[in-house]
Amino acid sequence: MGDKPRMGHKPATNSNSRPSNSNSWGFTPAELRKLRSLKTPYGIQRALDAMPYHLEDTAWSPRRVLHEGTAHCFEGAVFAAAALRVNGYPPLLWDLEADHDTDHVLAIYRVGGHWGVVAKSNFTGCRFREPVYRTLRELALSYFNLYFNLRGERTLRRFSRPVHMKRFDHLDWMTTDKPVWFIAEYLCDIYHYPLITRAQAKRLHRVDGRLFRAECLERAEK
Protein backbone atom coordinates (compact mmCIF):
# COMPACT_ATOMS: atom_id res chain seq x y z
CA MET A 1 0.00 0.00 0.00
CA GLY A 2 2.94 2.22 0.52
CA ASP A 3 3.67 3.19 -3.03
CA LYS A 4 7.31 2.42 -3.86
CA PRO A 5 10.47 0.25 -3.18
CA ARG A 6 12.69 -0.05 0.17
CA MET A 7 16.37 1.14 3.96
CA GLY A 8 19.53 0.97 8.23
CA HIS A 9 21.61 3.29 10.14
CA LYS A 10 22.01 4.60 13.63
CA PRO A 11 19.08 6.66 15.01
CA ALA A 12 19.84 10.26 15.82
CA THR A 13 18.05 12.96 17.71
CA ASN A 14 17.47 16.29 16.09
CA SER A 15 19.41 19.38 16.98
CA ASN A 16 17.17 22.37 16.62
CA SER A 17 19.99 24.56 15.38
CA ARG A 18 19.93 25.96 11.87
CA PRO A 19 22.68 24.92 9.45
CA SER A 20 25.26 27.55 8.72
CA ASN A 21 24.77 29.65 5.61
CA SER A 22 27.99 28.26 4.19
CA ASN A 23 26.50 24.78 4.05
CA SER A 24 24.12 24.88 1.08
CA TRP A 25 24.45 21.18 0.10
CA GLY A 26 24.46 22.38 -3.51
CA PHE A 27 21.11 24.19 -3.37
CA THR A 28 20.84 27.70 -4.77
CA PRO A 29 20.00 30.56 -2.38
CA ALA A 30 16.46 30.64 -3.76
CA GLU A 31 16.02 26.90 -3.24
CA LEU A 32 17.32 27.15 0.31
CA ARG A 33 14.91 29.99 1.08
CA LYS A 34 12.03 27.89 -0.18
CA LEU A 35 13.04 24.88 1.88
CA ARG A 36 13.71 26.95 5.01
CA SER A 37 10.32 28.61 4.65
CA LEU A 38 8.74 25.24 5.48
CA LYS A 39 10.30 25.59 8.98
CA THR A 40 8.92 22.50 10.75
CA PRO A 41 8.10 18.84 10.01
CA TYR A 42 4.44 19.80 9.81
CA GLY A 43 5.27 22.61 7.39
CA ILE A 44 7.12 20.11 5.22
CA GLN A 45 4.14 17.77 5.37
CA ARG A 46 1.80 20.54 4.26
CA ALA A 47 4.07 21.22 1.28
CA LEU A 48 3.98 17.53 0.33
CA ASP A 49 0.21 17.39 0.71
CA ALA A 50 -0.12 20.37 -1.64
CA MET A 51 1.82 18.54 -4.36
CA PRO A 52 -0.15 16.33 -6.76
CA TYR A 53 0.71 12.64 -6.46
CA HIS A 54 2.19 11.33 -9.70
CA LEU A 55 2.43 7.73 -10.85
CA GLU A 56 5.48 7.83 -13.10
CA ASP A 57 8.40 5.43 -12.59
CA THR A 58 10.85 8.16 -11.59
CA ALA A 59 13.36 8.75 -8.80
CA TRP A 60 13.78 12.51 -8.67
CA SER A 61 16.12 14.29 -6.30
CA PRO A 62 14.73 16.86 -3.82
CA ARG A 63 15.83 19.65 -6.17
CA ARG A 64 13.86 18.12 -9.04
CA VAL A 65 10.78 17.64 -6.82
CA LEU A 66 11.07 21.26 -5.71
CA HIS A 67 11.01 22.43 -9.32
CA GLU A 68 8.43 19.95 -10.65
CA GLY A 69 6.01 20.48 -7.77
CA THR A 70 4.87 16.85 -7.76
CA ALA A 71 6.11 13.60 -6.23
CA HIS A 72 5.25 10.03 -5.35
CA CYS A 73 5.95 8.17 -2.09
CA PHE A 74 9.67 7.56 -2.53
CA GLU A 75 10.43 11.01 -3.95
CA GLY A 76 8.31 12.67 -1.27
CA ALA A 77 10.24 10.93 1.50
CA VAL A 78 13.62 11.87 0.03
CA PHE A 79 12.43 15.45 -0.43
CA ALA A 80 11.22 15.53 3.17
CA ALA A 81 14.57 14.23 4.43
CA ALA A 82 16.35 17.06 2.61
CA ALA A 83 13.89 19.65 3.91
CA LEU A 84 14.31 18.33 7.45
CA ARG A 85 18.07 18.65 7.11
CA VAL A 86 17.88 22.24 5.88
CA ASN A 87 15.69 23.04 8.88
CA GLY A 88 18.05 21.55 11.44
CA TYR A 89 17.00 17.91 11.74
CA PRO A 90 19.04 14.84 10.77
CA PRO A 91 17.96 13.60 7.30
CA LEU A 92 16.59 10.15 8.15
CA LEU A 93 14.72 7.75 5.88
CA TRP A 94 12.74 4.76 7.09
CA ASP A 95 11.19 1.87 5.20
CA LEU A 96 8.04 -0.16 5.82
CA GLU A 97 8.07 -3.50 4.03
CA ALA A 98 4.94 -5.35 2.94
CA ASP A 99 3.91 -8.73 1.53
CA HIS A 100 1.81 -8.76 -1.66
CA ASP A 101 2.10 -4.99 -1.78
CA THR A 102 4.57 -2.17 -2.31
CA ASP A 103 6.83 -0.81 0.40
CA HIS A 104 6.38 2.65 1.90
CA VAL A 105 9.34 5.01 2.34
CA LEU A 106 9.07 7.79 4.91
CA ALA A 107 11.20 10.55 6.46
CA ILE A 108 11.37 10.37 10.24
CA TYR A 109 12.39 12.83 12.93
CA ARG A 110 12.57 13.05 16.72
CA VAL A 111 11.33 15.64 19.17
CA GLY A 112 11.86 15.11 22.89
CA GLY A 113 13.06 11.56 22.26
CA HIS A 114 9.87 10.58 20.41
CA TRP A 115 9.51 9.67 16.74
CA GLY A 116 7.32 11.32 14.12
CA VAL A 117 6.94 10.99 10.34
CA VAL A 118 6.71 13.18 7.25
CA ALA A 119 5.49 11.23 4.21
CA LYS A 120 3.85 11.38 0.80
CA SER A 121 1.28 8.70 0.04
CA ASN A 122 -1.47 7.89 -2.40
CA PHE A 123 -3.48 6.66 0.60
CA THR A 124 -5.06 8.89 3.23
CA GLY A 125 -3.65 7.51 6.47
CA CYS A 126 -0.09 6.63 5.42
CA ARG A 127 1.26 10.16 5.77
CA PHE A 128 2.14 12.40 8.74
CA ARG A 129 2.65 11.23 12.32
CA GLU A 130 3.09 13.55 15.28
CA PRO A 131 6.28 12.91 17.31
CA VAL A 132 4.65 10.89 20.11
CA TYR A 133 5.99 7.38 19.41
CA ARG A 134 8.60 6.02 21.81
CA THR A 135 10.00 3.32 19.53
CA LEU A 136 10.17 2.57 15.82
CA ARG A 137 8.08 -0.55 16.37
CA GLU A 138 5.39 1.54 18.01
CA LEU A 139 5.58 3.96 15.09
CA ALA A 140 5.33 1.14 12.53
CA LEU A 141 2.27 -0.30 14.30
CA SER A 142 0.49 3.04 13.88
CA TYR A 143 0.38 2.22 10.14
CA PHE A 144 -0.66 -1.41 10.44
CA ASN A 145 -4.45 -1.11 10.35
CA LEU A 146 -4.32 1.34 7.42
CA TYR A 147 -1.79 -0.51 5.31
CA PHE A 148 -3.58 -2.75 2.82
CA ASN A 149 -3.51 -3.69 -0.85
CA LEU A 150 -6.31 -3.29 -3.39
CA ARG A 151 -7.69 -6.71 -2.40
CA GLY A 152 -8.25 -5.32 1.10
CA GLU A 153 -5.54 -7.50 2.67
CA ARG A 154 -3.53 -5.99 5.54
CA THR A 155 0.01 -6.32 4.20
CA LEU A 156 2.52 -4.52 6.48
CA ARG A 157 5.07 -7.00 7.84
CA ARG A 158 8.48 -5.42 8.56
CA PHE A 159 10.28 -2.14 9.27
CA SER A 160 13.86 -0.96 8.88
CA ARG A 161 16.21 1.01 11.05
CA PRO A 162 16.60 4.71 10.22
CA VAL A 163 18.98 5.48 7.36
CA HIS A 164 21.03 8.66 7.75
CA MET A 165 21.18 10.20 4.32
CA LYS A 166 24.68 11.61 4.79
CA ARG A 167 25.87 8.21 3.53
CA PHE A 168 24.77 9.40 0.06
CA ASP A 169 26.26 12.91 0.21
CA HIS A 170 29.08 11.91 -2.11
CA LEU A 171 26.41 11.17 -4.75
CA ASP A 172 24.79 14.61 -4.36
CA TRP A 173 21.45 12.99 -3.55
CA MET A 174 19.83 16.33 -2.67
CA THR A 175 20.56 18.18 -5.91
CA THR A 176 21.58 15.74 -8.64
CA ASP A 177 19.84 15.81 -12.01
CA LYS A 178 20.25 12.04 -12.24
CA PRO A 179 17.75 9.51 -10.80
CA VAL A 180 18.41 8.54 -7.18
CA TRP A 181 17.56 4.87 -7.57
CA PHE A 182 20.69 4.06 -5.55
CA ILE A 183 18.72 5.11 -2.44
CA ALA A 184 15.85 2.76 -3.26
CA GLU A 185 18.28 -0.08 -3.98
CA TYR A 186 19.94 0.42 -0.61
CA LEU A 187 16.58 0.33 1.16
CA CYS A 188 15.73 -2.94 -0.59
CA ASP A 189 18.92 -4.58 0.63
CA ILE A 190 19.06 -3.72 4.32
CA TYR A 191 17.67 -5.77 7.18
CA HIS A 192 14.03 -5.27 8.19
CA TYR A 193 12.63 -6.22 11.60
CA PRO A 194 9.50 -8.40 11.70
CA LEU A 195 6.41 -6.58 12.92
CA ILE A 196 4.06 -9.54 13.37
CA THR A 197 4.44 -13.33 13.46
CA ARG A 198 3.43 -15.73 10.69
CA ALA A 199 0.66 -17.07 12.92
CA GLN A 200 -0.71 -13.57 13.41
CA ALA A 201 -0.54 -12.91 9.68
CA LYS A 202 -2.67 -16.00 8.96
CA ARG A 203 -5.41 -14.74 11.29
CA LEU A 204 -5.74 -11.27 9.76
CA HIS A 205 -9.06 -10.09 8.34
CA ARG A 206 -9.55 -7.97 5.25
CA VAL A 207 -10.48 -4.34 5.75
CA ASP A 208 -14.13 -3.39 5.46
CA GLY A 209 -15.56 -1.24 2.70
CA ARG A 210 -15.74 1.95 4.72
CA LEU A 211 -12.06 1.89 5.69
CA PHE A 212 -11.11 0.97 2.14
CA ARG A 213 -13.04 3.93 0.71
CA ALA A 214 -11.68 6.34 3.33
CA GLU A 215 -8.08 5.37 2.62
CA CYS A 216 -8.59 5.72 -1.12
CA LEU A 217 -10.06 9.23 -0.87
CA GLU A 218 -8.69 11.40 -3.70
CA ARG A 219 -6.37 8.57 -4.73
CA ALA A 220 -4.48 9.17 -7.98
CA GLU A 221 -5.02 6.46 -10.60
CA LYS A 222 -3.67 5.83 -14.08
SULRA-V296344 format. One record per residue. N is the residue number from 1. BURIAL is 1 if it has 16 or more other C-alpha atoms within 10 Angstrom, else 0. D_FIRST is the distance of its C-alpha to the first C-alpha in whole Angstrom. Layout:
N|BURIAL|D_FIRST / N|BURIAL|D_FIRST
This chain:
1|1|0 / 2|1|4 / 3|1|6 / 4|1|9 / 5|1|11 / 6|1|13 / 7|1|17 / 8|1|21 / 9|1|24 / 10|0|26 / 11|1|25 / 12|1|27 / 13|0|28 / 14|1|29 / 15|0|32 / 16|0|33 / 17|0|35 / 18|0|35 / 19|0|35 / 20|0|38 / 21|0|39 / 22|0|40 / 23|0|37 / 24|0|35 / 25|0|32 / 26|0|33 / 27|1|32 / 28|0|35 / 29|0|37 / 30|0|35 / 31|0|31 / 32|1|32 / 33|0|34 / 34|0|30 / 35|1|28 / 36|1|31 / 37|0|31 / 38|1|27 / 39|0|29 / 40|0|26 / 41|1|23 / 42|1|23 / 43|1|24 / 44|1|22 / 45|1|19 / 46|0|21 / 47|1|22 / 48|1|18 / 49|1|17 / 50|0|20 / 51|1|19 / 52|0|18 / 53|1|14 / 54|0|15 / 55|0|14 / 56|0|16 / 57|0|16 / 58|0|18 / 59|1|18 / 60|1|21 / 61|1|22 / 62|1|23 / 63|1|26 / 64|1|25 / 65|1|22 / 66|1|25 / 67|0|27 / 68|0|24 / 69|0|23 / 70|1|19 / 71|1|16 / 72|1|13 / 73|1|10 / 74|1|13 / 75|1|16 / 76|1|15 / 77|1|15 / 78|1|18 / 79|1|20 / 80|1|19 / 81|1|21 / 82|1|24 / 83|1|24 / 84|1|24 / 85|1|27 / 86|1|29 / 87|1|29 / 88|1|30 / 89|1|27 / 90|1|26 / 91|1|24 / 92|1|21 / 93|1|18 / 94|1|15 / 95|1|12 / 96|1|10 / 97|1|10 / 98|1|8 / 99|0|10 / 100|0|9 / 101|1|6 / 102|1|6 / 103|1|7 / 104|1|7 / 105|1|11 / 106|1|13 / 107|1|17 / 108|1|18 / 109|1|22 / 110|1|25 / 111|1|27 / 112|0|30 / 113|0|28 / 114|1|25 / 115|1|22 / 116|1|20 / 117|1|17 / 118|1|16 / 119|1|13 / 120|1|12 / 121|1|9 / 122|1|8 / 123|1|8 / 124|1|11 / 125|1|11 / 126|1|9 / 127|1|12 / 128|1|15 / 129|1|17 / 130|1|21 / 131|1|22 / 132|0|23 / 133|1|22 / 134|0|24 / 135|0|22 / 136|1|19 / 137|1|18 / 138|0|19 / 139|1|17 / 140|1|14 / 141|1|14 / 142|0|14 / 143|1|10 / 144|1|11 / 145|0|11 / 146|1|9 / 147|1|6 / 148|1|5 / 149|1|5 / 150|0|8 / 151|0|10 / 152|1|10 / 153|1|10 / 154|1|9 / 155|1|8 / 156|1|8 / 157|1|12 / 158|1|13 / 159|1|14 / 160|1|16 / 161|1|20 / 162|1|20 / 163|1|21 / 164|1|24 / 165|1|24 / 166|0|28 / 167|0|27 / 168|0|26 / 169|0|29 / 170|0|31 / 171|0|29 / 172|0|29 / 173|1|25 / 174|1|26 / 175|1|28 / 176|1|28 / 177|0|28 / 178|0|27 / 179|0|23 / 180|1|22 / 181|1|20 / 182|0|22 / 183|1|20 / 184|1|16 / 185|0|19 / 186|0|20 / 187|1|17 / 188|1|16 / 189|0|19 / 190|0|20 / 191|0|20 / 192|1|17 / 193|0|18 / 194|0|17 / 195|1|16 / 196|0|17 / 197|0|19 / 198|0|19 / 199|0|21 / 200|0|19 / 201|0|16 / 202|0|19 / 203|0|19 / 204|0|16 / 205|0|16 / 206|0|14 / 207|1|13 / 208|0|16 / 209|0|16 / 210|0|17 / 211|0|13 / 212|1|11 / 213|0|14 / 214|0|14 / 215|1|10 / 216|0|10 / 217|0|14 / 218|0|15 / 219|0|12 / 220|0|13 / 221|0|13 / 222|0|16
